[in-house]
Amino acid sequence: MINPKRVQRIKTGIYLFIVLVLLLPVILTVVLYFRMGRMMKEFRIAQAADATSSISEVAVSQPDALPALAVLPESENGQSNADSSAELVPPSSSSPMEDSSEAAPAVSNPYIPTAYQNLYFDTLAAPAPEPSSKTIYLTFDNTPSGASQQLLDVLDKYGIKATFFVWWDARDSVDNIAFYKELVKNGHSIGIHSYSCVEPFDRIYADKDAFLADYQRIFEAIEKATGQQTRLYRLPGGSISPGNSQRQKLLAQLKDELDLRGFLQFDWDASAQDAVVPPLSTKAILSNIYPALEQLDSGIVLMHDGTGSSSTAEALDELIQEYTERGYRFLPLTSETAPKSFLENYEKEVVQ
């Protein structure tokens, strides 16, 4: 006599077997996918480590050149060779720009852009170490302006080199090309902010194409002035936009795109918050900077050019005096400085 319970158990076993057979390829595929991803990540890390371990010394051929930029050798007619893959020779230990006389060899960039091909480096910056302790990187946005010389005078007073994230200033009749060239000649580093930063952000951030079109204009202006291409950039307003999910998504996309093209993003650790009207007092500016720096061994300080007041320059003077007495050194950002992006710690669900 057939036992119904036994038959049912057999049927259940058969069903389970069939389900297992059907799911097994899916499970194996998922496992293989994650395993391959992990292997590729380990492979890339190994490549970076190999590149870093094969460091070679190179003498400085142009001591006045800017380490943050990839130097483009000039052709016989004096025009900059935009297709060159040459990197700027790293500075010697006596250079005020960096205290290392060695640099990791460049890694070939596998990404080939289909648009805005000028915004591209055929090598990627070597992995940068974390900043050494007691180091401050002074950075200024919205340069040049009619007040730029105040800041430069303070920096020259102490023999300090800083980083200027530039725009194309059409308000104060500043000779932008001459100013960019002078910055580099004097040993400061130069980065990209925006060509038309004075315009509403909605225009710059209308979409990726609008941003890249603006970015290319300032990129090429810097190259025309200096004969060099800079990897450094800072997004107008920074890389996060709380409360604006659409723009935040675009900001994340822009960083990914510029990373692929070989650029380096720099946000900040301490902000003067001095781009306001009416201008802040010197005391207010310092009260915005000091608490943030107190928590750090090293940090990037954001200040603004052209605030319409002497407060920023006065605060800069006091800041340099205070932290020099504390044993800090001041360096400009370069392509050998570890990039900093707010997106690294921003909530992933917001930017995806």
Backbone hydrogen bonds, N-H to C=O, Kabsch-Sander energy under -0.5 kcal/mol:
donor,donor_aa,acceptor,acceptor_aa,energy
7,V,3,N,-2.3
8,Q,4,P,-2.5
9,R,5,K,-2.2
10,I,6,R,-2.3
11,K,7,V,-2.8
12,T,8,Q,-2.7
13,G,9,R,-2.5
14,I,10,I,-2.4
15,Y,11,K,-2.7
16,L,12,T,-2.6
17,F,13,G,-2.3
18,I,14,I,-2.5
19,V,15,Y,-2.7
20,L,16,L,-2.6
21,V,17,F,-2.6
22,L,18,I,-2.3
23,L,19,V,-2.6
24,L,20,L,-2.4
26,V,22,L,-0.5
27,I,23,L,-2.8
28,L,24,L,-2.8
29,T,25,P,-2.4
30,V,26,V,-2.4
31,V,27,I,-2.5
32,L,28,L,-2.6
33,Y,29,T,-2.4
34,F,30,V,-2.2
35,R,31,V,-2.3
36,M,32,L,-2.7
37,G,33,Y,-2.2
38,R,34,F,-2.2
39,M,35,R,-2.3
40,M,36,M,-2.7
41,K,37,G,-2.2
42,E,38,R,-2.5
43,F,39,M,-2.2
44,R,40,M,-2.6
45,I,41,K,-2.4
46,A,42,E,-2.4
47,Q,43,F,-2.4
48,A,44,R,-2.5
49,A,45,I,-2.5
50,D,46,A,-2.6
51,A,47,Q,-2.5
52,T,48,A,-2.4
53,S,49,A,-2.3
54,S,50,D,-1.0
55,I,52,T,-0.7
56,S,103,A,-1.1
58,V,101,S,-0.8
61,S,59,A,-0.6
65,A,62,Q,-2.1
69,L,66,L,-1.8
70,A,229,Q,-2.9
71,V,69,L,-0.7
72,L,227,G,-1.2
75,S,79,Q,-2.7
78,G,75,S,-2.1
81,N,73,P,-1.2
82,A,80,S,-1.2
84,S,81,N,-1.4
95,S,92,S,-1.8
103,A,56,S,-1.1
107,V,124,L,-1.3
109,N,122,D,-2.4
119,L,116,Y,-1.7
120,Y,118,N,-2.0
121,F,261,R,-1.9
124,L,107,V,-3.3
134,K,297,D,-1.8
135,T,297,D,-0.7
136,I,329,R,-2.7
137,Y,299,G,-2.5
138,L,136,I,-0.7
139,T,301,V,-2.2
140,F,163,T,-2.2
141,D,303,M,-2.2
142,N,165,F,-0.7
143,T,165,F,-1.2
148,S,145,S,-1.4
150,Q,147,A,-1.1
151,L,147,A,-0.9
152,L,148,S,-2.2
153,D,149,Q,-2.6
154,V,150,Q,-1.5
155,L,151,L,-2.3
156,D,152,L,-2.8
157,K,153,D,-1.8
158,Y,154,V,-1.1
158,Y,155,L,-0.6
159,G,155,L,-0.7
159,G,156,D,-0.6
160,I,155,L,-2.5
163,T,138,L,-2.4
164,F,189,S,-2.3
165,F,140,F,-3.0
165,F,163,T,-0.5
166,V,164,F,-0.8
166,V,191,G,-2.6
167,W,143,T,-2.6
168,W,195,Y,-1.3
169,D,167,W,-0.8
170,A,168,W,-0.6
176,N,174,V,-1.5
179,F,175,D,-2.2
180,Y,176,N,-2.8
181,K,177,I,-2.2
182,E,178,A,-2.1
183,L,179,F,-2.4
184,V,180,Y,-2.0
185,K,181,K,-2.3
186,N,182,E,-2.0
187,G,184,V,-1.6
188,H,183,L,-2.1
189,S,162,A,-2.3
191,G,164,F,-2.8
192,I,232,L,-2.5
193,H,166,V,-2.0
194,S,166,V,-1.5
199,E,196,S,-1.9
203,R,200,P,-1.7
204,I,200,P,-1.1
205,Y,201,F,-3.3
206,A,203,R,-1.0
211,F,207,D,-1.9
212,L,208,K,-2.6
213,A,209,D,-2.2
214,D,210,A,-1.8
215,Y,211,F,-2.9
216,Q,212,L,-2.5
217,R,213,A,-1.3
218,I,214,D,-1.5
219,F,215,Y,-2.3
220,E,216,Q,-2.4
221,A,217,R,-1.6
222,I,218,I,-2.3
223,E,219,F,-1.9
224,K,220,E,-2.5
225,A,221,A,-2.0
226,T,222,I,-2.6
227,G,223,E,-2.8
229,Q,70,A,-1.9
231,R,68,A,-1.1
233,Y,264,L,-1.9
234,R,192,I,-2.7
238,G,235,L,-2.8
244,N,241,S,-2.0
248,Q,244,N,-2.5
249,K,245,S,-2.1
250,L,246,Q,-1.6
251,L,247,R,-2.9
252,A,248,Q,-2.0
253,Q,249,K,-1.9
254,L,250,L,-2.8
255,K,251,L,-2.1
256,D,252,A,-2.2
257,E,253,Q,-2.4
258,L,254,L,-2.8
259,D,255,K,-2.6
260,L,256,D,-2.0
261,R,257,E,-1.5
262,G,259,D,-1.4
263,F,258,L,-2.8
264,L,231,R,-3.0
266,F,233,Y,-2.1
267,D,340,K,-2.7
269,D,300,I,-2.6
270,A,300,I,-2.2
272,A,302,L,-2.7
276,V,274,D,-1.3
285,I,281,S,-2.1
286,L,282,T,-2.2
287,S,283,K,-2.1
288,N,284,A,-0.9
288,N,285,I,-0.8
289,I,285,I,-1.3
290,Y,286,L,-2.8
292,A,289,I,-0.5
293,L,289,I,-1.9
294,E,290,Y,-2.2
295,Q,291,P,-0.6
295,Q,292,A,-0.9
296,L,293,L,-1.9
299,G,135,T,-1.9
301,V,137,Y,-2.9
301,V,299,G,-0.5
302,L,270,A,-3.2
303,M,139,T,-2.0
303,M,301,V,-0.5
305,D,141,D,-2.6
314,E,310,S,-2.3
315,A,311,S,-2.7
316,L,312,T,-2.4
317,D,313,A,-2.0
318,E,314,E,-1.9
319,L,315,A,-2.7
320,I,316,L,-2.4
321,Q,317,D,-2.1
322,E,318,E,-2.7
323,Y,319,L,-2.4
324,T,320,I,-1.9
325,E,321,Q,-1.9
326,R,322,E,-1.0
327,G,324,T,-1.5
328,Y,323,Y,-2.7
329,R,134,K,-2.2
331,L,136,I,-1.8
337,T,334,T,-1.9
338,A,129,P,-0.6
340,K,265,Q,-1.6
344,E,341,S,-1.4
345,N,342,F,-1.3
350,V,347,E,-1.4
351,V,347,E,-1.1
352,Q,348,K,-1.4
